[in-house]
Amino acid sequence: QNGHCNVSTHDEHNKSLGQWVNKQRVSYKKNTLSSERIQQLNSIGFIWDKRDHAWKDKFDELCAFKAQNGHCNVSTHDE
């Protein structure tokens, strides 16, 4: 329905799912999540680290900007 697995714990319509998603991330970081569950979540594109994912998205944007403009000097005033 939403095309991603990044469910927020603040999403009022999916609060319990968001909490479950957060629990999977915590379990993964503590090495208490089974390899089978890790594989299942990986198979649907689960995002383990939201900050790392956001960083990679912005890095990809910068690469596209450089490819189009020939430099990485991005103005904070550009739309």
DOTI-650836 format. One record per residue (C-alpha): x negated, y negated, z. Coordinates in Angstrom, 2 decimals. Example, Ala and Ser with C-alpha at 12.3 -4.5 7.8 and 13.67 -1.06 7.14 Angstrom:
! DOTI-650836
<kolmi><u>-12.30</u><v>4.50</v><w>7.80</w></kolmi>
<kolmi><u>-13.67</u><v>1.06</v><w>7.14</w></kolmi>
//
This chain:
! DOTI-650836
<kolmi><u>0.00</u><v>0.00</v><w>0.00</w></kolmi>
<kolmi><u>-2.74</u><v>-2.50</v><w>0.92</w></kolmi>
<kolmi><u>-5.64</u><v>-1.02</v><w>-1.06</w></kolmi>
<kolmi><u>-8.08</u><v>-0.97</v><w>1.88</w></kolmi>
<kolmi><u>-8.77</u><v>0.70</v><w>5.22</w></kolmi>
<kolmi><u>-9.59</u><v>-2.42</v><w>7.21</w></kolmi>
<kolmi><u>-6.56</u><v>-2.59</v><w>9.52</w></kolmi>
<kolmi><u>-6.72</u><v>-5.30</v><w>12.17</w></kolmi>
<kolmi><u>-5.72</u><v>-4.72</v><w>15.77</w></kolmi>
<kolmi><u>-3.99</u><v>-8.10</v><w>15.48</w></kolmi>
<kolmi><u>-1.67</u><v>-6.96</v><w>12.66</w></kolmi>
<kolmi><u>1.75</u><v>-6.95</v><w>14.34</w></kolmi>
<kolmi><u>3.20</u><v>-4.52</v><w>11.78</w></kolmi>
<kolmi><u>0.34</u><v>-2.03</v><w>12.12</w></kolmi>
<kolmi><u>-0.91</u><v>-2.61</v><w>15.65</w></kolmi>
<kolmi><u>-1.18</u><v>1.06</v><w>16.65</w></kolmi>
<kolmi><u>-2.89</u><v>1.93</v><w>13.35</w></kolmi>
<kolmi><u>-5.32</u><v>-0.95</v><w>13.88</w></kolmi>
<kolmi><u>-6.11</u><v>0.33</v><w>17.36</w></kolmi>
<kolmi><u>-6.67</u><v>3.83</v><w>15.98</w></kolmi>
<kolmi><u>-8.99</u><v>2.46</v><w>13.27</w></kolmi>
<kolmi><u>-10.95</u><v>0.57</v><w>15.92</w></kolmi>
<kolmi><u>-11.20</u><v>3.74</v><w>18.03</w></kolmi>
<kolmi><u>-12.68</u><v>5.62</v><w>15.04</w></kolmi>
<kolmi><u>-15.35</u><v>2.92</v><w>14.65</w></kolmi>
<kolmi><u>-16.21</u><v>3.06</v><w>18.35</w></kolmi>
<kolmi><u>-16.38</u><v>6.86</v><w>18.31</w></kolmi>
<kolmi><u>-18.60</u><v>6.74</v><w>15.23</w></kolmi>
<kolmi><u>-21.00</u><v>4.29</v><w>16.91</w></kolmi>
<kolmi><u>-21.14</u><v>6.53</v><w>20.01</w></kolmi>
<kolmi><u>-21.80</u><v>9.61</v><w>17.83</w></kolmi>
<kolmi><u>-18.69</u><v>11.31</v><w>19.23</w></kolmi>
<kolmi><u>-16.80</u><v>11.57</v><w>15.93</w></kolmi>
<kolmi><u>-17.04</u><v>14.95</v><w>14.22</w></kolmi>
<kolmi><u>-18.74</u><v>15.20</v><w>10.85</w></kolmi>
<kolmi><u>-15.47</u><v>16.50</v><w>9.37</w></kolmi>
<kolmi><u>-13.62</u><v>13.36</v><w>10.45</w></kolmi>
<kolmi><u>-16.46</u><v>11.16</v><w>9.22</w></kolmi>
<kolmi><u>-16.26</u><v>12.88</v><w>5.82</w></kolmi>
<kolmi><u>-12.48</u><v>12.45</v><w>5.71</w></kolmi>
<kolmi><u>-12.74</u><v>8.75</v><w>6.50</w></kolmi>
<kolmi><u>-15.61</u><v>8.26</v><w>4.05</w></kolmi>
<kolmi><u>-13.52</u><v>9.91</v><w>1.33</w></kolmi>
<kolmi><u>-10.96</u><v>7.08</v><w>1.52</w></kolmi>
<kolmi><u>-13.52</u><v>4.27</v><w>1.65</w></kolmi>
<kolmi><u>-13.39</u><v>3.65</v><w>5.39</w></kolmi>
<kolmi><u>-15.39</u><v>0.60</v><w>6.50</w></kolmi>
<kolmi><u>-17.52</u><v>1.52</v><w>9.51</w></kolmi>
<kolmi><u>-19.05</u><v>-1.90</v><w>10.13</w></kolmi>
<kolmi><u>-16.84</u><v>-4.89</v><w>9.28</w></kolmi>
<kolmi><u>-19.67</u><v>-7.42</v><w>9.64</w></kolmi>
<kolmi><u>-22.01</u><v>-5.45</v><w>7.42</w></kolmi>
<kolmi><u>-19.24</u><v>-5.03</v><w>4.84</w></kolmi>
<kolmi><u>-18.51</u><v>-8.77</v><w>4.87</w></kolmi>
<kolmi><u>-22.24</u><v>-9.52</v><w>4.47</w></kolmi>
<kolmi><u>-22.46</u><v>-7.20</v><w>1.47</w></kolmi>
<kolmi><u>-19.40</u><v>-8.83</v><w>-0.11</w></kolmi>
<kolmi><u>-20.97</u><v>-12.29</v><w>0.22</w></kolmi>
<kolmi><u>-24.29</u><v>-10.99</v><w>-1.08</w></kolmi>
<kolmi><u>-22.49</u><v>-9.58</v><w>-4.14</w></kolmi>
<kolmi><u>-20.82</u><v>-12.97</v><w>-4.63</w></kolmi>
<kolmi><u>-24.23</u><v>-14.65</v><w>-4.48</w></kolmi>
<kolmi><u>-25.64</u><v>-12.21</v><w>-7.05</w></kolmi>
<kolmi><u>-22.72</u><v>-12.99</v><w>-9.38</w></kolmi>
<kolmi><u>-23.24</u><v>-16.72</v><w>-8.83</w></kolmi>
<kolmi><u>-26.93</u><v>-16.39</v><w>-9.68</w></kolmi>
<kolmi><u>-26.16</u><v>-14.35</v><w>-12.80</w></kolmi>
<kolmi><u>-23.76</u><v>-17.04</v><w>-13.96</w></kolmi>
<kolmi><u>-25.76</u><v>-20.13</v><w>-12.90</w></kolmi>
<kolmi><u>-29.37</u><v>-18.97</v><w>-12.91</w></kolmi>
<kolmi><u>-30.02</u><v>-20.05</v><w>-9.32</w></kolmi>
<kolmi><u>-28.87</u><v>-19.49</v><w>-5.70</w></kolmi>
<kolmi><u>-28.48</u><v>-23.14</v><w>-4.75</w></kolmi>
<kolmi><u>-24.78</u><v>-22.96</v><w>-3.88</w></kolmi>
<kolmi><u>-23.17</u><v>-26.21</v><w>-2.85</w></kolmi>
<kolmi><u>-20.88</u><v>-26.18</v><w>0.17</w></kolmi>
<kolmi><u>-18.62</u><v>-28.54</v><w>-1.83</w></kolmi>
<kolmi><u>-17.99</u><v>-26.14</v><w>-4.72</w></kolmi>
<kolmi><u>-14.57</u><v>-24.55</v><w>-5.04</w></kolmi>
//
